[in-house]
Structure formats: structure tokens, C-alpha cells
Amino acid sequence: MMIILYIFAAFLLTIIAAYFFLPKALFDLMTGMLRMRGGMRQKSVKVGDNVWPYLEGGRGNDAPVVLLHGFGGDKDNWSLYAPHITKHHRLIAPDLPGFGENDRSLDRDYDILSQVHRLNAFLDAMNITKCHIGGNSMGGFIALQFAMEYPDKVSSLTLFNNAGVMGEDKSELAIAAEKGENSLALSSVSDVDRLMAFVSHKPKPMPKNFKKLFFAEANAHKDLLDKIFWQIAGAGINHPLNDRLGEVMAPSLIIWGRHDRLIDVSCVPVLDEGIKNSEAVIFEETGHIPMIERPKETAAVHRAFLAKH
């Protein structure tokens, strides 16, 4: 018993020391452990002139589940969600161009249609001819338009609080964007708390040193993120896909958080009525990222939907 206590104390001291002196290493370790829990491994594939990093896990001979992260996110946005999916399906979560470890060149466009075509090239490079596509926020916008542009490659579509449509009511993000303000931009470390409270209905506290890492990453790509934000916001406000929803042929699942401040919940009936074969689920006490705020409940709905298709 005493030896176990000594080992535990040493481990605890190592974690504490790493937090203060090597926070990035500790964060990477925690990320790796979270990936392992979901059976996800990082891989990469050459797509044209670029290399796409992605996470993959699970198994199955059916069409894989491909999930796309939102603005400012990366492939690990799905790591907390993965354990509830990989026991039943093969799951692939890439870093989209402009984010994570993918190409982040400032001298190219990241409009939705360009990203849709890049996603198609990624699937071709992966030899994926058909998949269950899904995405959150910006990723949902890309997934939705992908289902319109490449219907033969989509077995089903799952939208998690997706951008790209206009509801009856404007969100806080949309109102600010119309005034020329980017509500997702960070100006300081202390601004991280505001952003977390904006995207999540009941945000979990984040250690200060991890906030510094989060801000440093965003600040290093500030100009690129601002460029991408306005390309997406401009498309969503000026050219929403409302009138094209009837083009979606794949069975579709719409998942939303009732308290989303970025994209208003009034988008749900627009999507549900516009897409012929669709069903919708709204989670109470949930914000913009249901797969992170309520991973177990969200995945249960998602798995039931996938089982039917």
C-alpha cells in the first residue's frame, strides 16, 4: 500500500510540475489520452499538394462516418464524442484546410464551396466513395453543401448546429456580424472565458495555463481566422442555402442546442421543413457544441439514426 501511495504522489507531483513548466506537453498528453479512449489514431494523407492530418478509429465495412469540425476548431473537437461512435462505426475526423495541422496559408480562399471541393479530394485520396457525412457549425455548412454538390457520395447527413441557413430569429453572432464585429475573435487571454461562455451553455472551467495556450494558438493565426470568419459569415448572411435545401437527397438528422447564441435554434424548422427526409432533435440546456456539451446523449441519437440508414 505504501509503495502505491508513493507512486501516486510522484505521479501527482509530475502532473503539477508539467502544468506549471510544460503546459503544452501536458495538454498534448491529455489530448493523446482522450484519443486513446475513443480508439482514435492520428494519420495523414496526401491530397494534391497538401497533407491532411486526420483522426481515425473504429471498424466496420459499411460507409464510414466523416465528421467536420467548426470554425476555430480542429479534428480533436470529436475526441470526446468518439468513444460513443467507434464501438459501432469507423469514424474519420480531419483537420480542414485553414485549421489545426492542415495547410494554413493566408493567400488562398476558404469559402464554403472551395472547402467542399477540397473535402471531395480528401475523400478520393482516402478511397472513400460513400460516407455518412456530418459537421458542426462551419463544418455543418460544408457538410450540407457537400450533400448538395456530391449527392452520390452521401449515405446520410448529420448537422450539429450548422451554419449556412437563416432562421426566423437572428443570433447574437449574426447581429454582431451585420455591424462588422467578429464575436469569435480573441483580443487577450482573459477573452477566452468570454468565448467559452459564448459557445457553451454551461462552460467547464479551463486552467489558466491552458487558456494561454488556446489564446497563443488563435493569436498566431489571427489574420487567417479573421479572413475565414468573414468569408463564412458573408456567405451565411448574404447567400444562405435556405432555397436549396430541397436538393438534399440523403436522409438527414438535425441536432441543435436550444441555447445556441451563435446560430439561432429557429434554423431547425427551416432545415427540417426544407430537407425532404429529415428528423430533428433539440437538446435543452445546451449551446453551440452538443457533441462536446452532451456527447453521450448526442451520440445516442446519432447512432440510432445511423442504424436506420
N, C-alpha and C positions, 0 to 999 in steps of 0.2 A: 504493500500500500504506500509506504514512504517513497519508494522509487517512482511510483506512478505520479505522486504529488510533485516530486522534484521535476519530472519530465514535463508535467503540465505547467509548472511555474516557469520553467525555462522557455517553453513554447510561448507562454503568455508574454513574457518579457521580450522575446524576439519579435512578436507581433507589435508590441508597443513601440519598440525601438525602430522597427521598419516604418511605422506610421509617421514618426517624427523625422526620421533621417532619410528614408527611402520610400516615400508615399507612392511614387509611380510603380515601383517594384511590387509593393503590397497590393495596389489596385489591380495590377496585371495578374497577380497570383489569385486574387479573389475572382477576377473575370474568368481565369482558366478553370477554377473550381466550379464556377457556375456552368460553364460549358460542359464540363465532365458530367455534371449532374443530369444534364439533358442528353448526354451521349453525342454532343456536337464536337466536331473537329474542324480546325481551320485548314482550308485548302485554297488553291488558286488555279485559275485557268487563263490562258492567253486568248484575248478577244481582240482581233485586229492588232493594233499597235500597243494595246494596253493589257495589263494583267488585272484581272478581277479577283480580289480575295473574297472568300465566302465561307460560311459555316455549313456543315452537312452532318446529318445524323439520322438514325432510324433505319428502317429497312422496308422492303415491300416491292413487288413487281408492278404495282399499279402506277399511275401517273403521280409524280412527286408533288409535294406541297411546296410552293415557292412563295416566300413572304418578303415583302419590301418595307424597309424602314421609312420613317418620316423625315422631315426637314431637320437638319442638325443632328440626326441620329446616325446609327451605323448597324452593322449586322448583329451586334450584341443586344439590340433592342428586343430581340426574340429569344435570348438565352434563358430568361426566367419563364418564358412560355413553352420552350422546347420540351421539357420533361413530360408535359401533358399531351404532346403530339407524337414524339418519336417512338413511343411504345407501339404505335399503331400505323405510322406512316413515315416515309422518307421525307425529311424536311431539309430545305435548302434556303439559306438566308444570306444574300450577297451584300457587300458594300456597293451602293450605287455610285456611279461616277460623280465626283464632287464631294464625296463624303468618306469618312473612315480612312481606310488604307488604299482606296482606289485613286485613280488619277484626279488631281485637284487643280488642274491648270485653270488659270484665270482667263485665258484667251480662247475660250470655246463657249458655246451656248449650252445651257442646261434646261431649256424649255421642255415641257412635258413630252411633246411629240419626239424630240431628239432622244430623250431618255427612253421612250417606248421602243424606238428602233434599236438603241443600244442594248436594251433588255432582250430583244429578239435575237440579237447577235450573240449575247451571252448564252441563251438557251440553245442556240445552234451549236455553239462551241462545247456545250455540255451534252450534246446529242439528246436533248430533251425535245421530243416532238409534240408532247401534250402534257399539261400540268394543271394542278389546282392553284390558281394564282390568287394572291391576296396582298393587301398592303394597308398601312396605317397612314393617315394624313396625306402628305405628299406622295408616299408610296401607294396609297389607295387611289390617288388621282392617276398615277402611272398605270396601276393595275386595271383601273376602269377603262382608260383609253386603250390599253393593250387589248382588252377583251373586244373592243370595237374594231381595232385595226387588224388583229390576228385571231379571229374567232375560232379557226380550226385548231388552234393550239391550246385552247382553254377548255378544260373539263368542268371547272366551276370557278366562280369568282366570290371572294370574301372581302368585304370592305369594312375596315375598322376606322370609324370616324374620318372618312376620306374627304379630301379637298376636291374641288372641281365642279361642284354644283352649288347653286344658290337656293337657300330655303326662304321661307316667308319672313323670318326674322334675321337680322344681321347680328353676327357675333361681335364680341369686343375687338377681336383681331381685325375683322373686316372694317369696322368703324374707324379704327386707328389707321388702317392701311389707306382708306379713302382720304385721310388727312395727310398722307405722306409719312406716316410713322410705322416703324417696324417694331412691333411689340416683342419679337423674339430676339432682338439684338441685346447683347450684354455690354455694359459700359464699365463694370467693376466686378470684383469678386462678390461683393455684397448683393449684386444684382442677380446672382444665381438663385437665391431664395425666392425672389420675385418670380423668376421664370418657372421654378419647380411648382410654386403655388398656382401659376397660370395654367400649366399643362395637366396638373393632377389635382383632383378634388380634395384629397387628404394626403398631401405630400409627406413622405418619410424624411426625417432629418438626415442631412448629409454632413459628415465630418468636415471641418474647416479645410484641412489639407486636401481633401478630395474636391472641395469647391474650387480651390486654387488650380488644381489640375484641369477641371472642367472649364474654367474661365480661360486658362492659358491656351487650351486647345481651340476654343472658339475665337479667341483674340488673334491667334496665329493665322486664321483663315477668315478674318473679319470681312475683307473686301469681297472675297468669293461668296461667302454666305449671304452678304447683302445683295449681291448680284442675283444669286439663285432665288432668294426670297421674293424679289420684285418681279422676276420672270414668272414665278408660280402665282403670286398674288395678282399680278396683272391679268394672267390667263383666267384665274378663278373669278375675278370681278368682271372683266370685260368680255370674256368668251367662255362662260360656263358650259358644261356639257348637258344641261337640262334637256335641250331639244333633241339630243342624240341618244338618250337612254334607251329608246326603243330598238337601237341597233345591237344591244347586248343580247346575245343568243344563249349564253351559258346560264345554268341555274345559279342564282346569286344569294348570298347571305349578307345582310347589312347589320353590323354590330355598332352600337353607339353608347356613349356615356351621357346620361341626362344632363350633367352639369358641365358639359364641354364649353369652355369660354373661347376656344379658337375657331371652331366650326359648329354653328348652332344646330341643335337637335332637330330643328324644323326642316333640316335637309333629309331626314329619314323618310317622311311621307313622299317627298319629291322622288327619291330613289325607288322606294317601294312601289309607287304607282307607275313610274316611268319604265322600270325594268319588268318585262313580262313575267318571268318565272323567278320570283324573289320572295324572300321572307326576311323579317326584321326583328331584332331583339334590342331593347333599350335597357341598360343597367342603371339602376338608381344609385345615388351617392358615388358617381363615377365621372371622371373628366375625360380628357382627350386621349388617354392611352390605356384602354381597358385591358389589353394584353399584359400590361405591367401592373396596373392597379388591382385587377381581378383575374389573374392568369388562370386559376383553376376553373372558375365559373365560365369565363370566356371560352376556354378550350373545350369545356364540356359541350357547349352549344356548337362550337366549330366541328368537333368530332362527330356529333350527331348528324350535322348537315353533310359532312363528307361521306358518312356511312350510307347516305341515301343516293349519293352521286358518284 
